């Protein structure tokens, strides 16, 4: 619990046996000012792993749900659907690319009125080797397009973020692929939610990335995100036209 808010951490994972136990253990170890655990529940969404990801996550203390159909959004949705009750949902990767102690940086603005706190690697420290050049270019381009189309300051579309559970329900997330983070940020802007960007560190991940580790992965993710932006922009225009008086 953090500032009287129950916090659920969601970790989408695919073949992360080398790191998942460390991430879960680090989350469990995070304590508030009075020594109480900050995270009330940890849900690892195993996205079809063929290694020991699920077993090691469970041994470390996480609840594990399974979503065999591949897709970042699909894994997130499986975890969300297993939540019984919570106040805040924290999304964090299971590859040790995040400084787990920095969860407080995201939970603090949410506990003080923000609907969403996005961890911005671009505003923080990026450890050499943690983000490939194509990944940096693609991330920056997508963030810039969102900023221009929705007149907001967006510097990163990274997955490390905290959101009020009520806001998450309001967004009615459905994307099952790589457009998940983009859709969450854009829909939040469209619906007038309070969004904060917080500087966070980006560390070299443990193991090979399923996305940025290959050219195919980077290109596929970029096209998925750009396609999501186009759809959301078009839907917004159509909604604006429909609201005009005849």
C-alpha positions as CSV (number, residue, x, y, z in Angstrom):
1,X,0.0,0.0,0.0
2,X,1.2,3.5,-0.8
3,X,-0.4,6.6,0.8
4,X,-3.5,4.5,1.6
5,X,-3.8,3.2,-2.0
6,X,-3.7,-0.5,-2.8
7,X,-1.2,-1.1,-5.5
8,X,-1.1,-4.0,-8.0
9,X,2.0,-4.6,-10.1
10,X,1.6,-6.2,-13.5
11,X,4.5,-7.8,-15.3
12,X,3.9,-9.0,-18.9
13,X,6.6,-11.6,-19.5
14,X,7.9,-13.8,-22.3
15,X,10.8,-16.1,-21.7
16,X,12.3,-13.9,-18.9
17,X,13.6,-16.7,-16.6
18,X,16.9,-15.0,-16.2
19,X,15.4,-11.8,-14.7
20,X,11.8,-12.4,-13.6
21,X,12.7,-13.7,-10.1
22,X,14.9,-10.6,-9.4
23,X,12.2,-8.2,-10.5
24,X,9.4,-9.9,-8.4
25,X,11.7,-10.0,-5.3
26,X,12.7,-6.4,-5.8
27,X,9.1,-5.3,-5.9
28,X,8.2,-7.3,-2.8
29,X,11.2,-5.7,-1.0
30,X,10.0,-2.1,-1.6
31,X,8.7,-0.6,1.6
32,X,6.9,2.6,2.6
33,X,8.0,5.1,5.3
34,X,6.6,2.9,8.1
35,X,8.0,-0.4,6.8
36,X,4.9,-1.7,5.1
37,X,5.1,-3.3,1.7
38,X,4.3,-0.9,-1.1
39,X,3.0,-3.5,-3.6
40,X,0.0,-5.4,-2.4
41,X,-0.2,-7.9,-5.3
42,X,2.1,-8.9,-8.2
43,X,0.7,-10.5,-11.3
44,X,3.0,-11.9,-13.9
45,X,1.3,-12.5,-17.2
46,X,3.1,-15.3,-18.9
47,X,2.7,-14.7,-22.6
48,X,3.5,-18.2,-23.9
49,X,7.0,-18.7,-22.4
50,X,8.8,-22.0,-23.1
51,X,11.2,-21.6,-20.2
52,X,10.8,-21.4,-16.4
53,X,9.5,-17.8,-16.3
54,X,6.1,-18.8,-14.7
55,X,7.7,-21.2,-12.2
56,X,10.4,-18.7,-11.1
57,X,7.9,-15.9,-10.9
58,X,5.6,-18.0,-8.7
59,X,8.5,-19.1,-6.4
60,X,9.5,-15.5,-6.0
61,X,6.0,-14.6,-4.7
62,X,4.0,-13.5,-7.8
63,X,0.6,-14.7,-8.9
64,X,0.9,-16.0,-12.5
65,X,-1.8,-15.9,-15.2
66,X,-1.3,-17.3,-18.6
67,X,-2.1,-15.8,-22.0
68,X,-0.7,-18.1,-24.7
69,X,-1.7,-15.8,-27.6
70,X,1.3,-13.6,-28.1
71,X,1.0,-9.8,-27.7
72,X,2.0,-7.3,-25.2
73,X,-1.5,-6.0,-24.8
74,X,-2.9,-9.5,-24.6
75,X,-0.7,-10.2,-21.7
76,X,-1.6,-7.0,-19.9
77,X,-5.3,-7.6,-20.5
78,X,-5.0,-11.1,-19.0
79,X,-3.5,-9.7,-15.9
80,X,-6.0,-6.9,-15.6
81,X,-8.9,-9.3,-15.9
82,X,-7.5,-11.2,-12.9
83,X,-7.6,-8.2,-10.6
84,X,-10.3,-8.4,-7.9
85,X,-9.8,-5.0,-6.4
86,X,-7.1,-2.4,-6.3
87,X,-6.6,1.4,-6.5
88,X,-3.5,1.7,-8.6
89,X,-2.0,-0.5,-11.3
90,X,1.7,-0.4,-11.9
91,X,3.1,-1.7,-15.2
92,X,6.7,-2.8,-15.2
93,X,8.8,-5.1,-17.4
94,X,10.3,-8.3,-16.1
95,X,13.8,-7.9,-17.6
96,X,15.6,-5.7,-15.0
97,X,15.6,-2.7,-17.4
98,X,13.9,-0.6,-14.7
99,X,15.3,0.6,-11.4
100,X,12.6,-1.0,-9.2
101,X,13.1,1.5,-6.4
102,X,11.8,4.2,-8.8
103,X,8.3,2.9,-8.6
104,X,7.7,5.5,-5.9
105,X,8.4,8.2,-8.4
106,X,5.4,7.1,-10.4
107,X,3.1,6.2,-7.4
108,X,3.7,9.6,-5.8
109,X,2.0,11.8,-8.5
110,X,-0.9,9.3,-8.8
111,X,-1.4,9.4,-5.1
112,X,-1.5,13.2,-5.3
113,X,-4.2,13.5,-8.0
114,X,-2.7,12.4,-11.3
115,X,-4.5,9.7,-13.3
116,X,-1.5,8.4,-15.0
117,X,2.3,8.7,-14.4
118,X,4.5,7.7,-17.3
119,X,8.1,6.9,-16.7
120,X,10.1,8.8,-19.3
121,X,13.5,7.4,-20.1
122,X,14.2,10.4,-22.3
123,X,13.9,12.7,-19.4
124,X,16.0,10.5,-17.2
125,X,19.2,8.5,-17.5
126,X,19.6,6.0,-20.4
127,X,22.4,3.6,-19.6
128,X,24.7,3.0,-22.7
129,X,23.5,-0.1,-24.5
130,X,20.1,-0.2,-23.0
131,X,18.2,1.2,-26.0
132,X,19.3,0.5,-29.6
133,X,19.5,3.4,-32.1
134,X,16.4,2.2,-34.1
135,X,14.5,1.9,-30.8
136,X,15.5,5.5,-29.8
137,X,14.6,6.9,-33.2
138,X,11.2,5.1,-33.3
139,X,10.3,6.0,-29.8
140,X,11.2,9.6,-30.3
141,X,9.3,9.8,-33.6
142,X,6.1,8.3,-32.2
143,X,6.3,10.5,-29.1
144,X,6.7,13.6,-31.4
145,X,3.8,12.7,-33.6
146,X,1.5,12.2,-30.5
147,X,2.7,15.6,-29.2
148,X,1.8,17.4,-32.5
149,X,-1.5,15.7,-33.1
150,X,-2.9,16.1,-29.6
151,X,-1.0,19.2,-28.5
152,X,0.7,17.7,-25.5
153,X,4.2,17.2,-24.3
154,X,5.0,13.6,-24.8
155,X,8.7,12.5,-24.6
156,X,8.4,8.7,-24.2
157,X,6.0,5.8,-24.8
158,X,7.8,3.4,-22.5
159,X,6.0,0.7,-20.6
160,X,6.9,1.7,-17.1
161,X,3.9,3.5,-15.8
162,X,1.3,3.8,-13.0
163,X,-2.4,4.4,-13.5
164,X,-5.4,4.7,-11.2
165,X,-7.5,1.6,-11.6
166,X,-10.6,3.7,-12.1
167,X,-8.9,5.6,-15.0
168,X,-7.8,2.3,-16.5
169,X,-11.3,1.0,-16.5
170,X,-12.5,4.3,-18.1
171,X,-10.0,3.9,-20.9
172,X,-11.5,0.4,-21.7
173,X,-8.2,-0.9,-23.2
174,X,-8.6,-3.5,-25.8
175,X,-5.4,-3.5,-28.0
176,X,-3.7,-6.9,-27.8
177,X,-0.4,-6.0,-29.5
178,X,2.3,-3.3,-29.4
179,X,-0.1,-0.4,-29.7
180,X,-1.0,-0.8,-26.0
181,X,1.2,1.9,-24.5
182,X,0.4,4.4,-27.4
183,X,-3.4,3.8,-27.1
184,X,-3.3,4.3,-23.3
185,X,-1.5,7.6,-23.6
186,X,-3.6,9.0,-26.5
187,X,-6.9,7.9,-25.0
188,X,-5.9,9.5,-21.7
189,X,-5.2,12.8,-23.6
190,X,-8.5,12.5,-25.6
191,X,-10.5,12.0,-22.4
192,X,-8.8,14.8,-20.5
193,X,-7.1,12.7,-17.9
194,X,-4.3,14.1,-15.8
195,X,-1.1,12.7,-17.3
196,X,2.4,13.3,-15.8
197,X,5.8,12.3,-17.2
198,X,8.4,11.4,-14.7
199,X,12.1,11.0,-15.4
200,X,13.2,7.4,-14.8
201,X,16.4,5.4,-15.5
202,X,16.7,2.9,-18.3
203,X,19.1,0.1,-17.6
204,X,20.6,-2.6,-19.8
205,X,18.1,-5.5,-19.7
206,X,18.9,-9.0,-18.7
207,X,18.7,-11.4,-21.8
208,X,17.7,-10.5,-25.3
209,X,14.8,-8.3,-26.1
210,X,12.0,-9.9,-28.1
211,X,11.3,-6.5,-29.7
212,X,14.4,-4.3,-29.9
213,X,16.7,-7.3,-30.1
214,X,15.8,-7.8,-33.8
215,X,15.2,-5.5,-36.8
216,X,11.9,-7.3,-37.4
217,X,10.8,-6.7,-33.9
218,X,11.6,-3.0,-34.0
219,X,9.9,-2.5,-37.3
220,X,6.8,-4.6,-36.3
221,X,6.4,-2.6,-33.1
222,X,6.9,0.7,-34.9
223,X,4.3,-0.1,-37.5
224,X,1.9,-1.3,-34.8
225,X,2.2,1.9,-32.8
226,X,2.0,4.2,-35.9
227,X,-1.1,2.3,-37.1
228,X,-2.7,2.8,-33.7
229,X,-2.0,6.6,-33.9
230,X,-3.6,6.8,-37.3
231,X,-6.7,4.9,-36.1
232,X,-7.1,7.0,-33.0
233,X,-6.6,10.3,-34.9
234,X,-9.2,9.2,-37.5
235,X,-11.7,8.1,-34.9
236,X,-11.2,11.5,-33.1
237,X,-11.9,13.4,-36.4
238,X,-15.0,11.4,-37.1
239,X,-16.3,12.0,-33.5
240,X,-15.6,15.7,-33.9
241,X,-17.6,15.8,-37.2
242,X,-20.5,13.9,-35.7
243,X,-20.7,16.4,-32.8
244,X,-21.0,19.4,-35.2
245,X,-24.5,21.0,-35.5
246,X,-26.3,20.2,-38.7
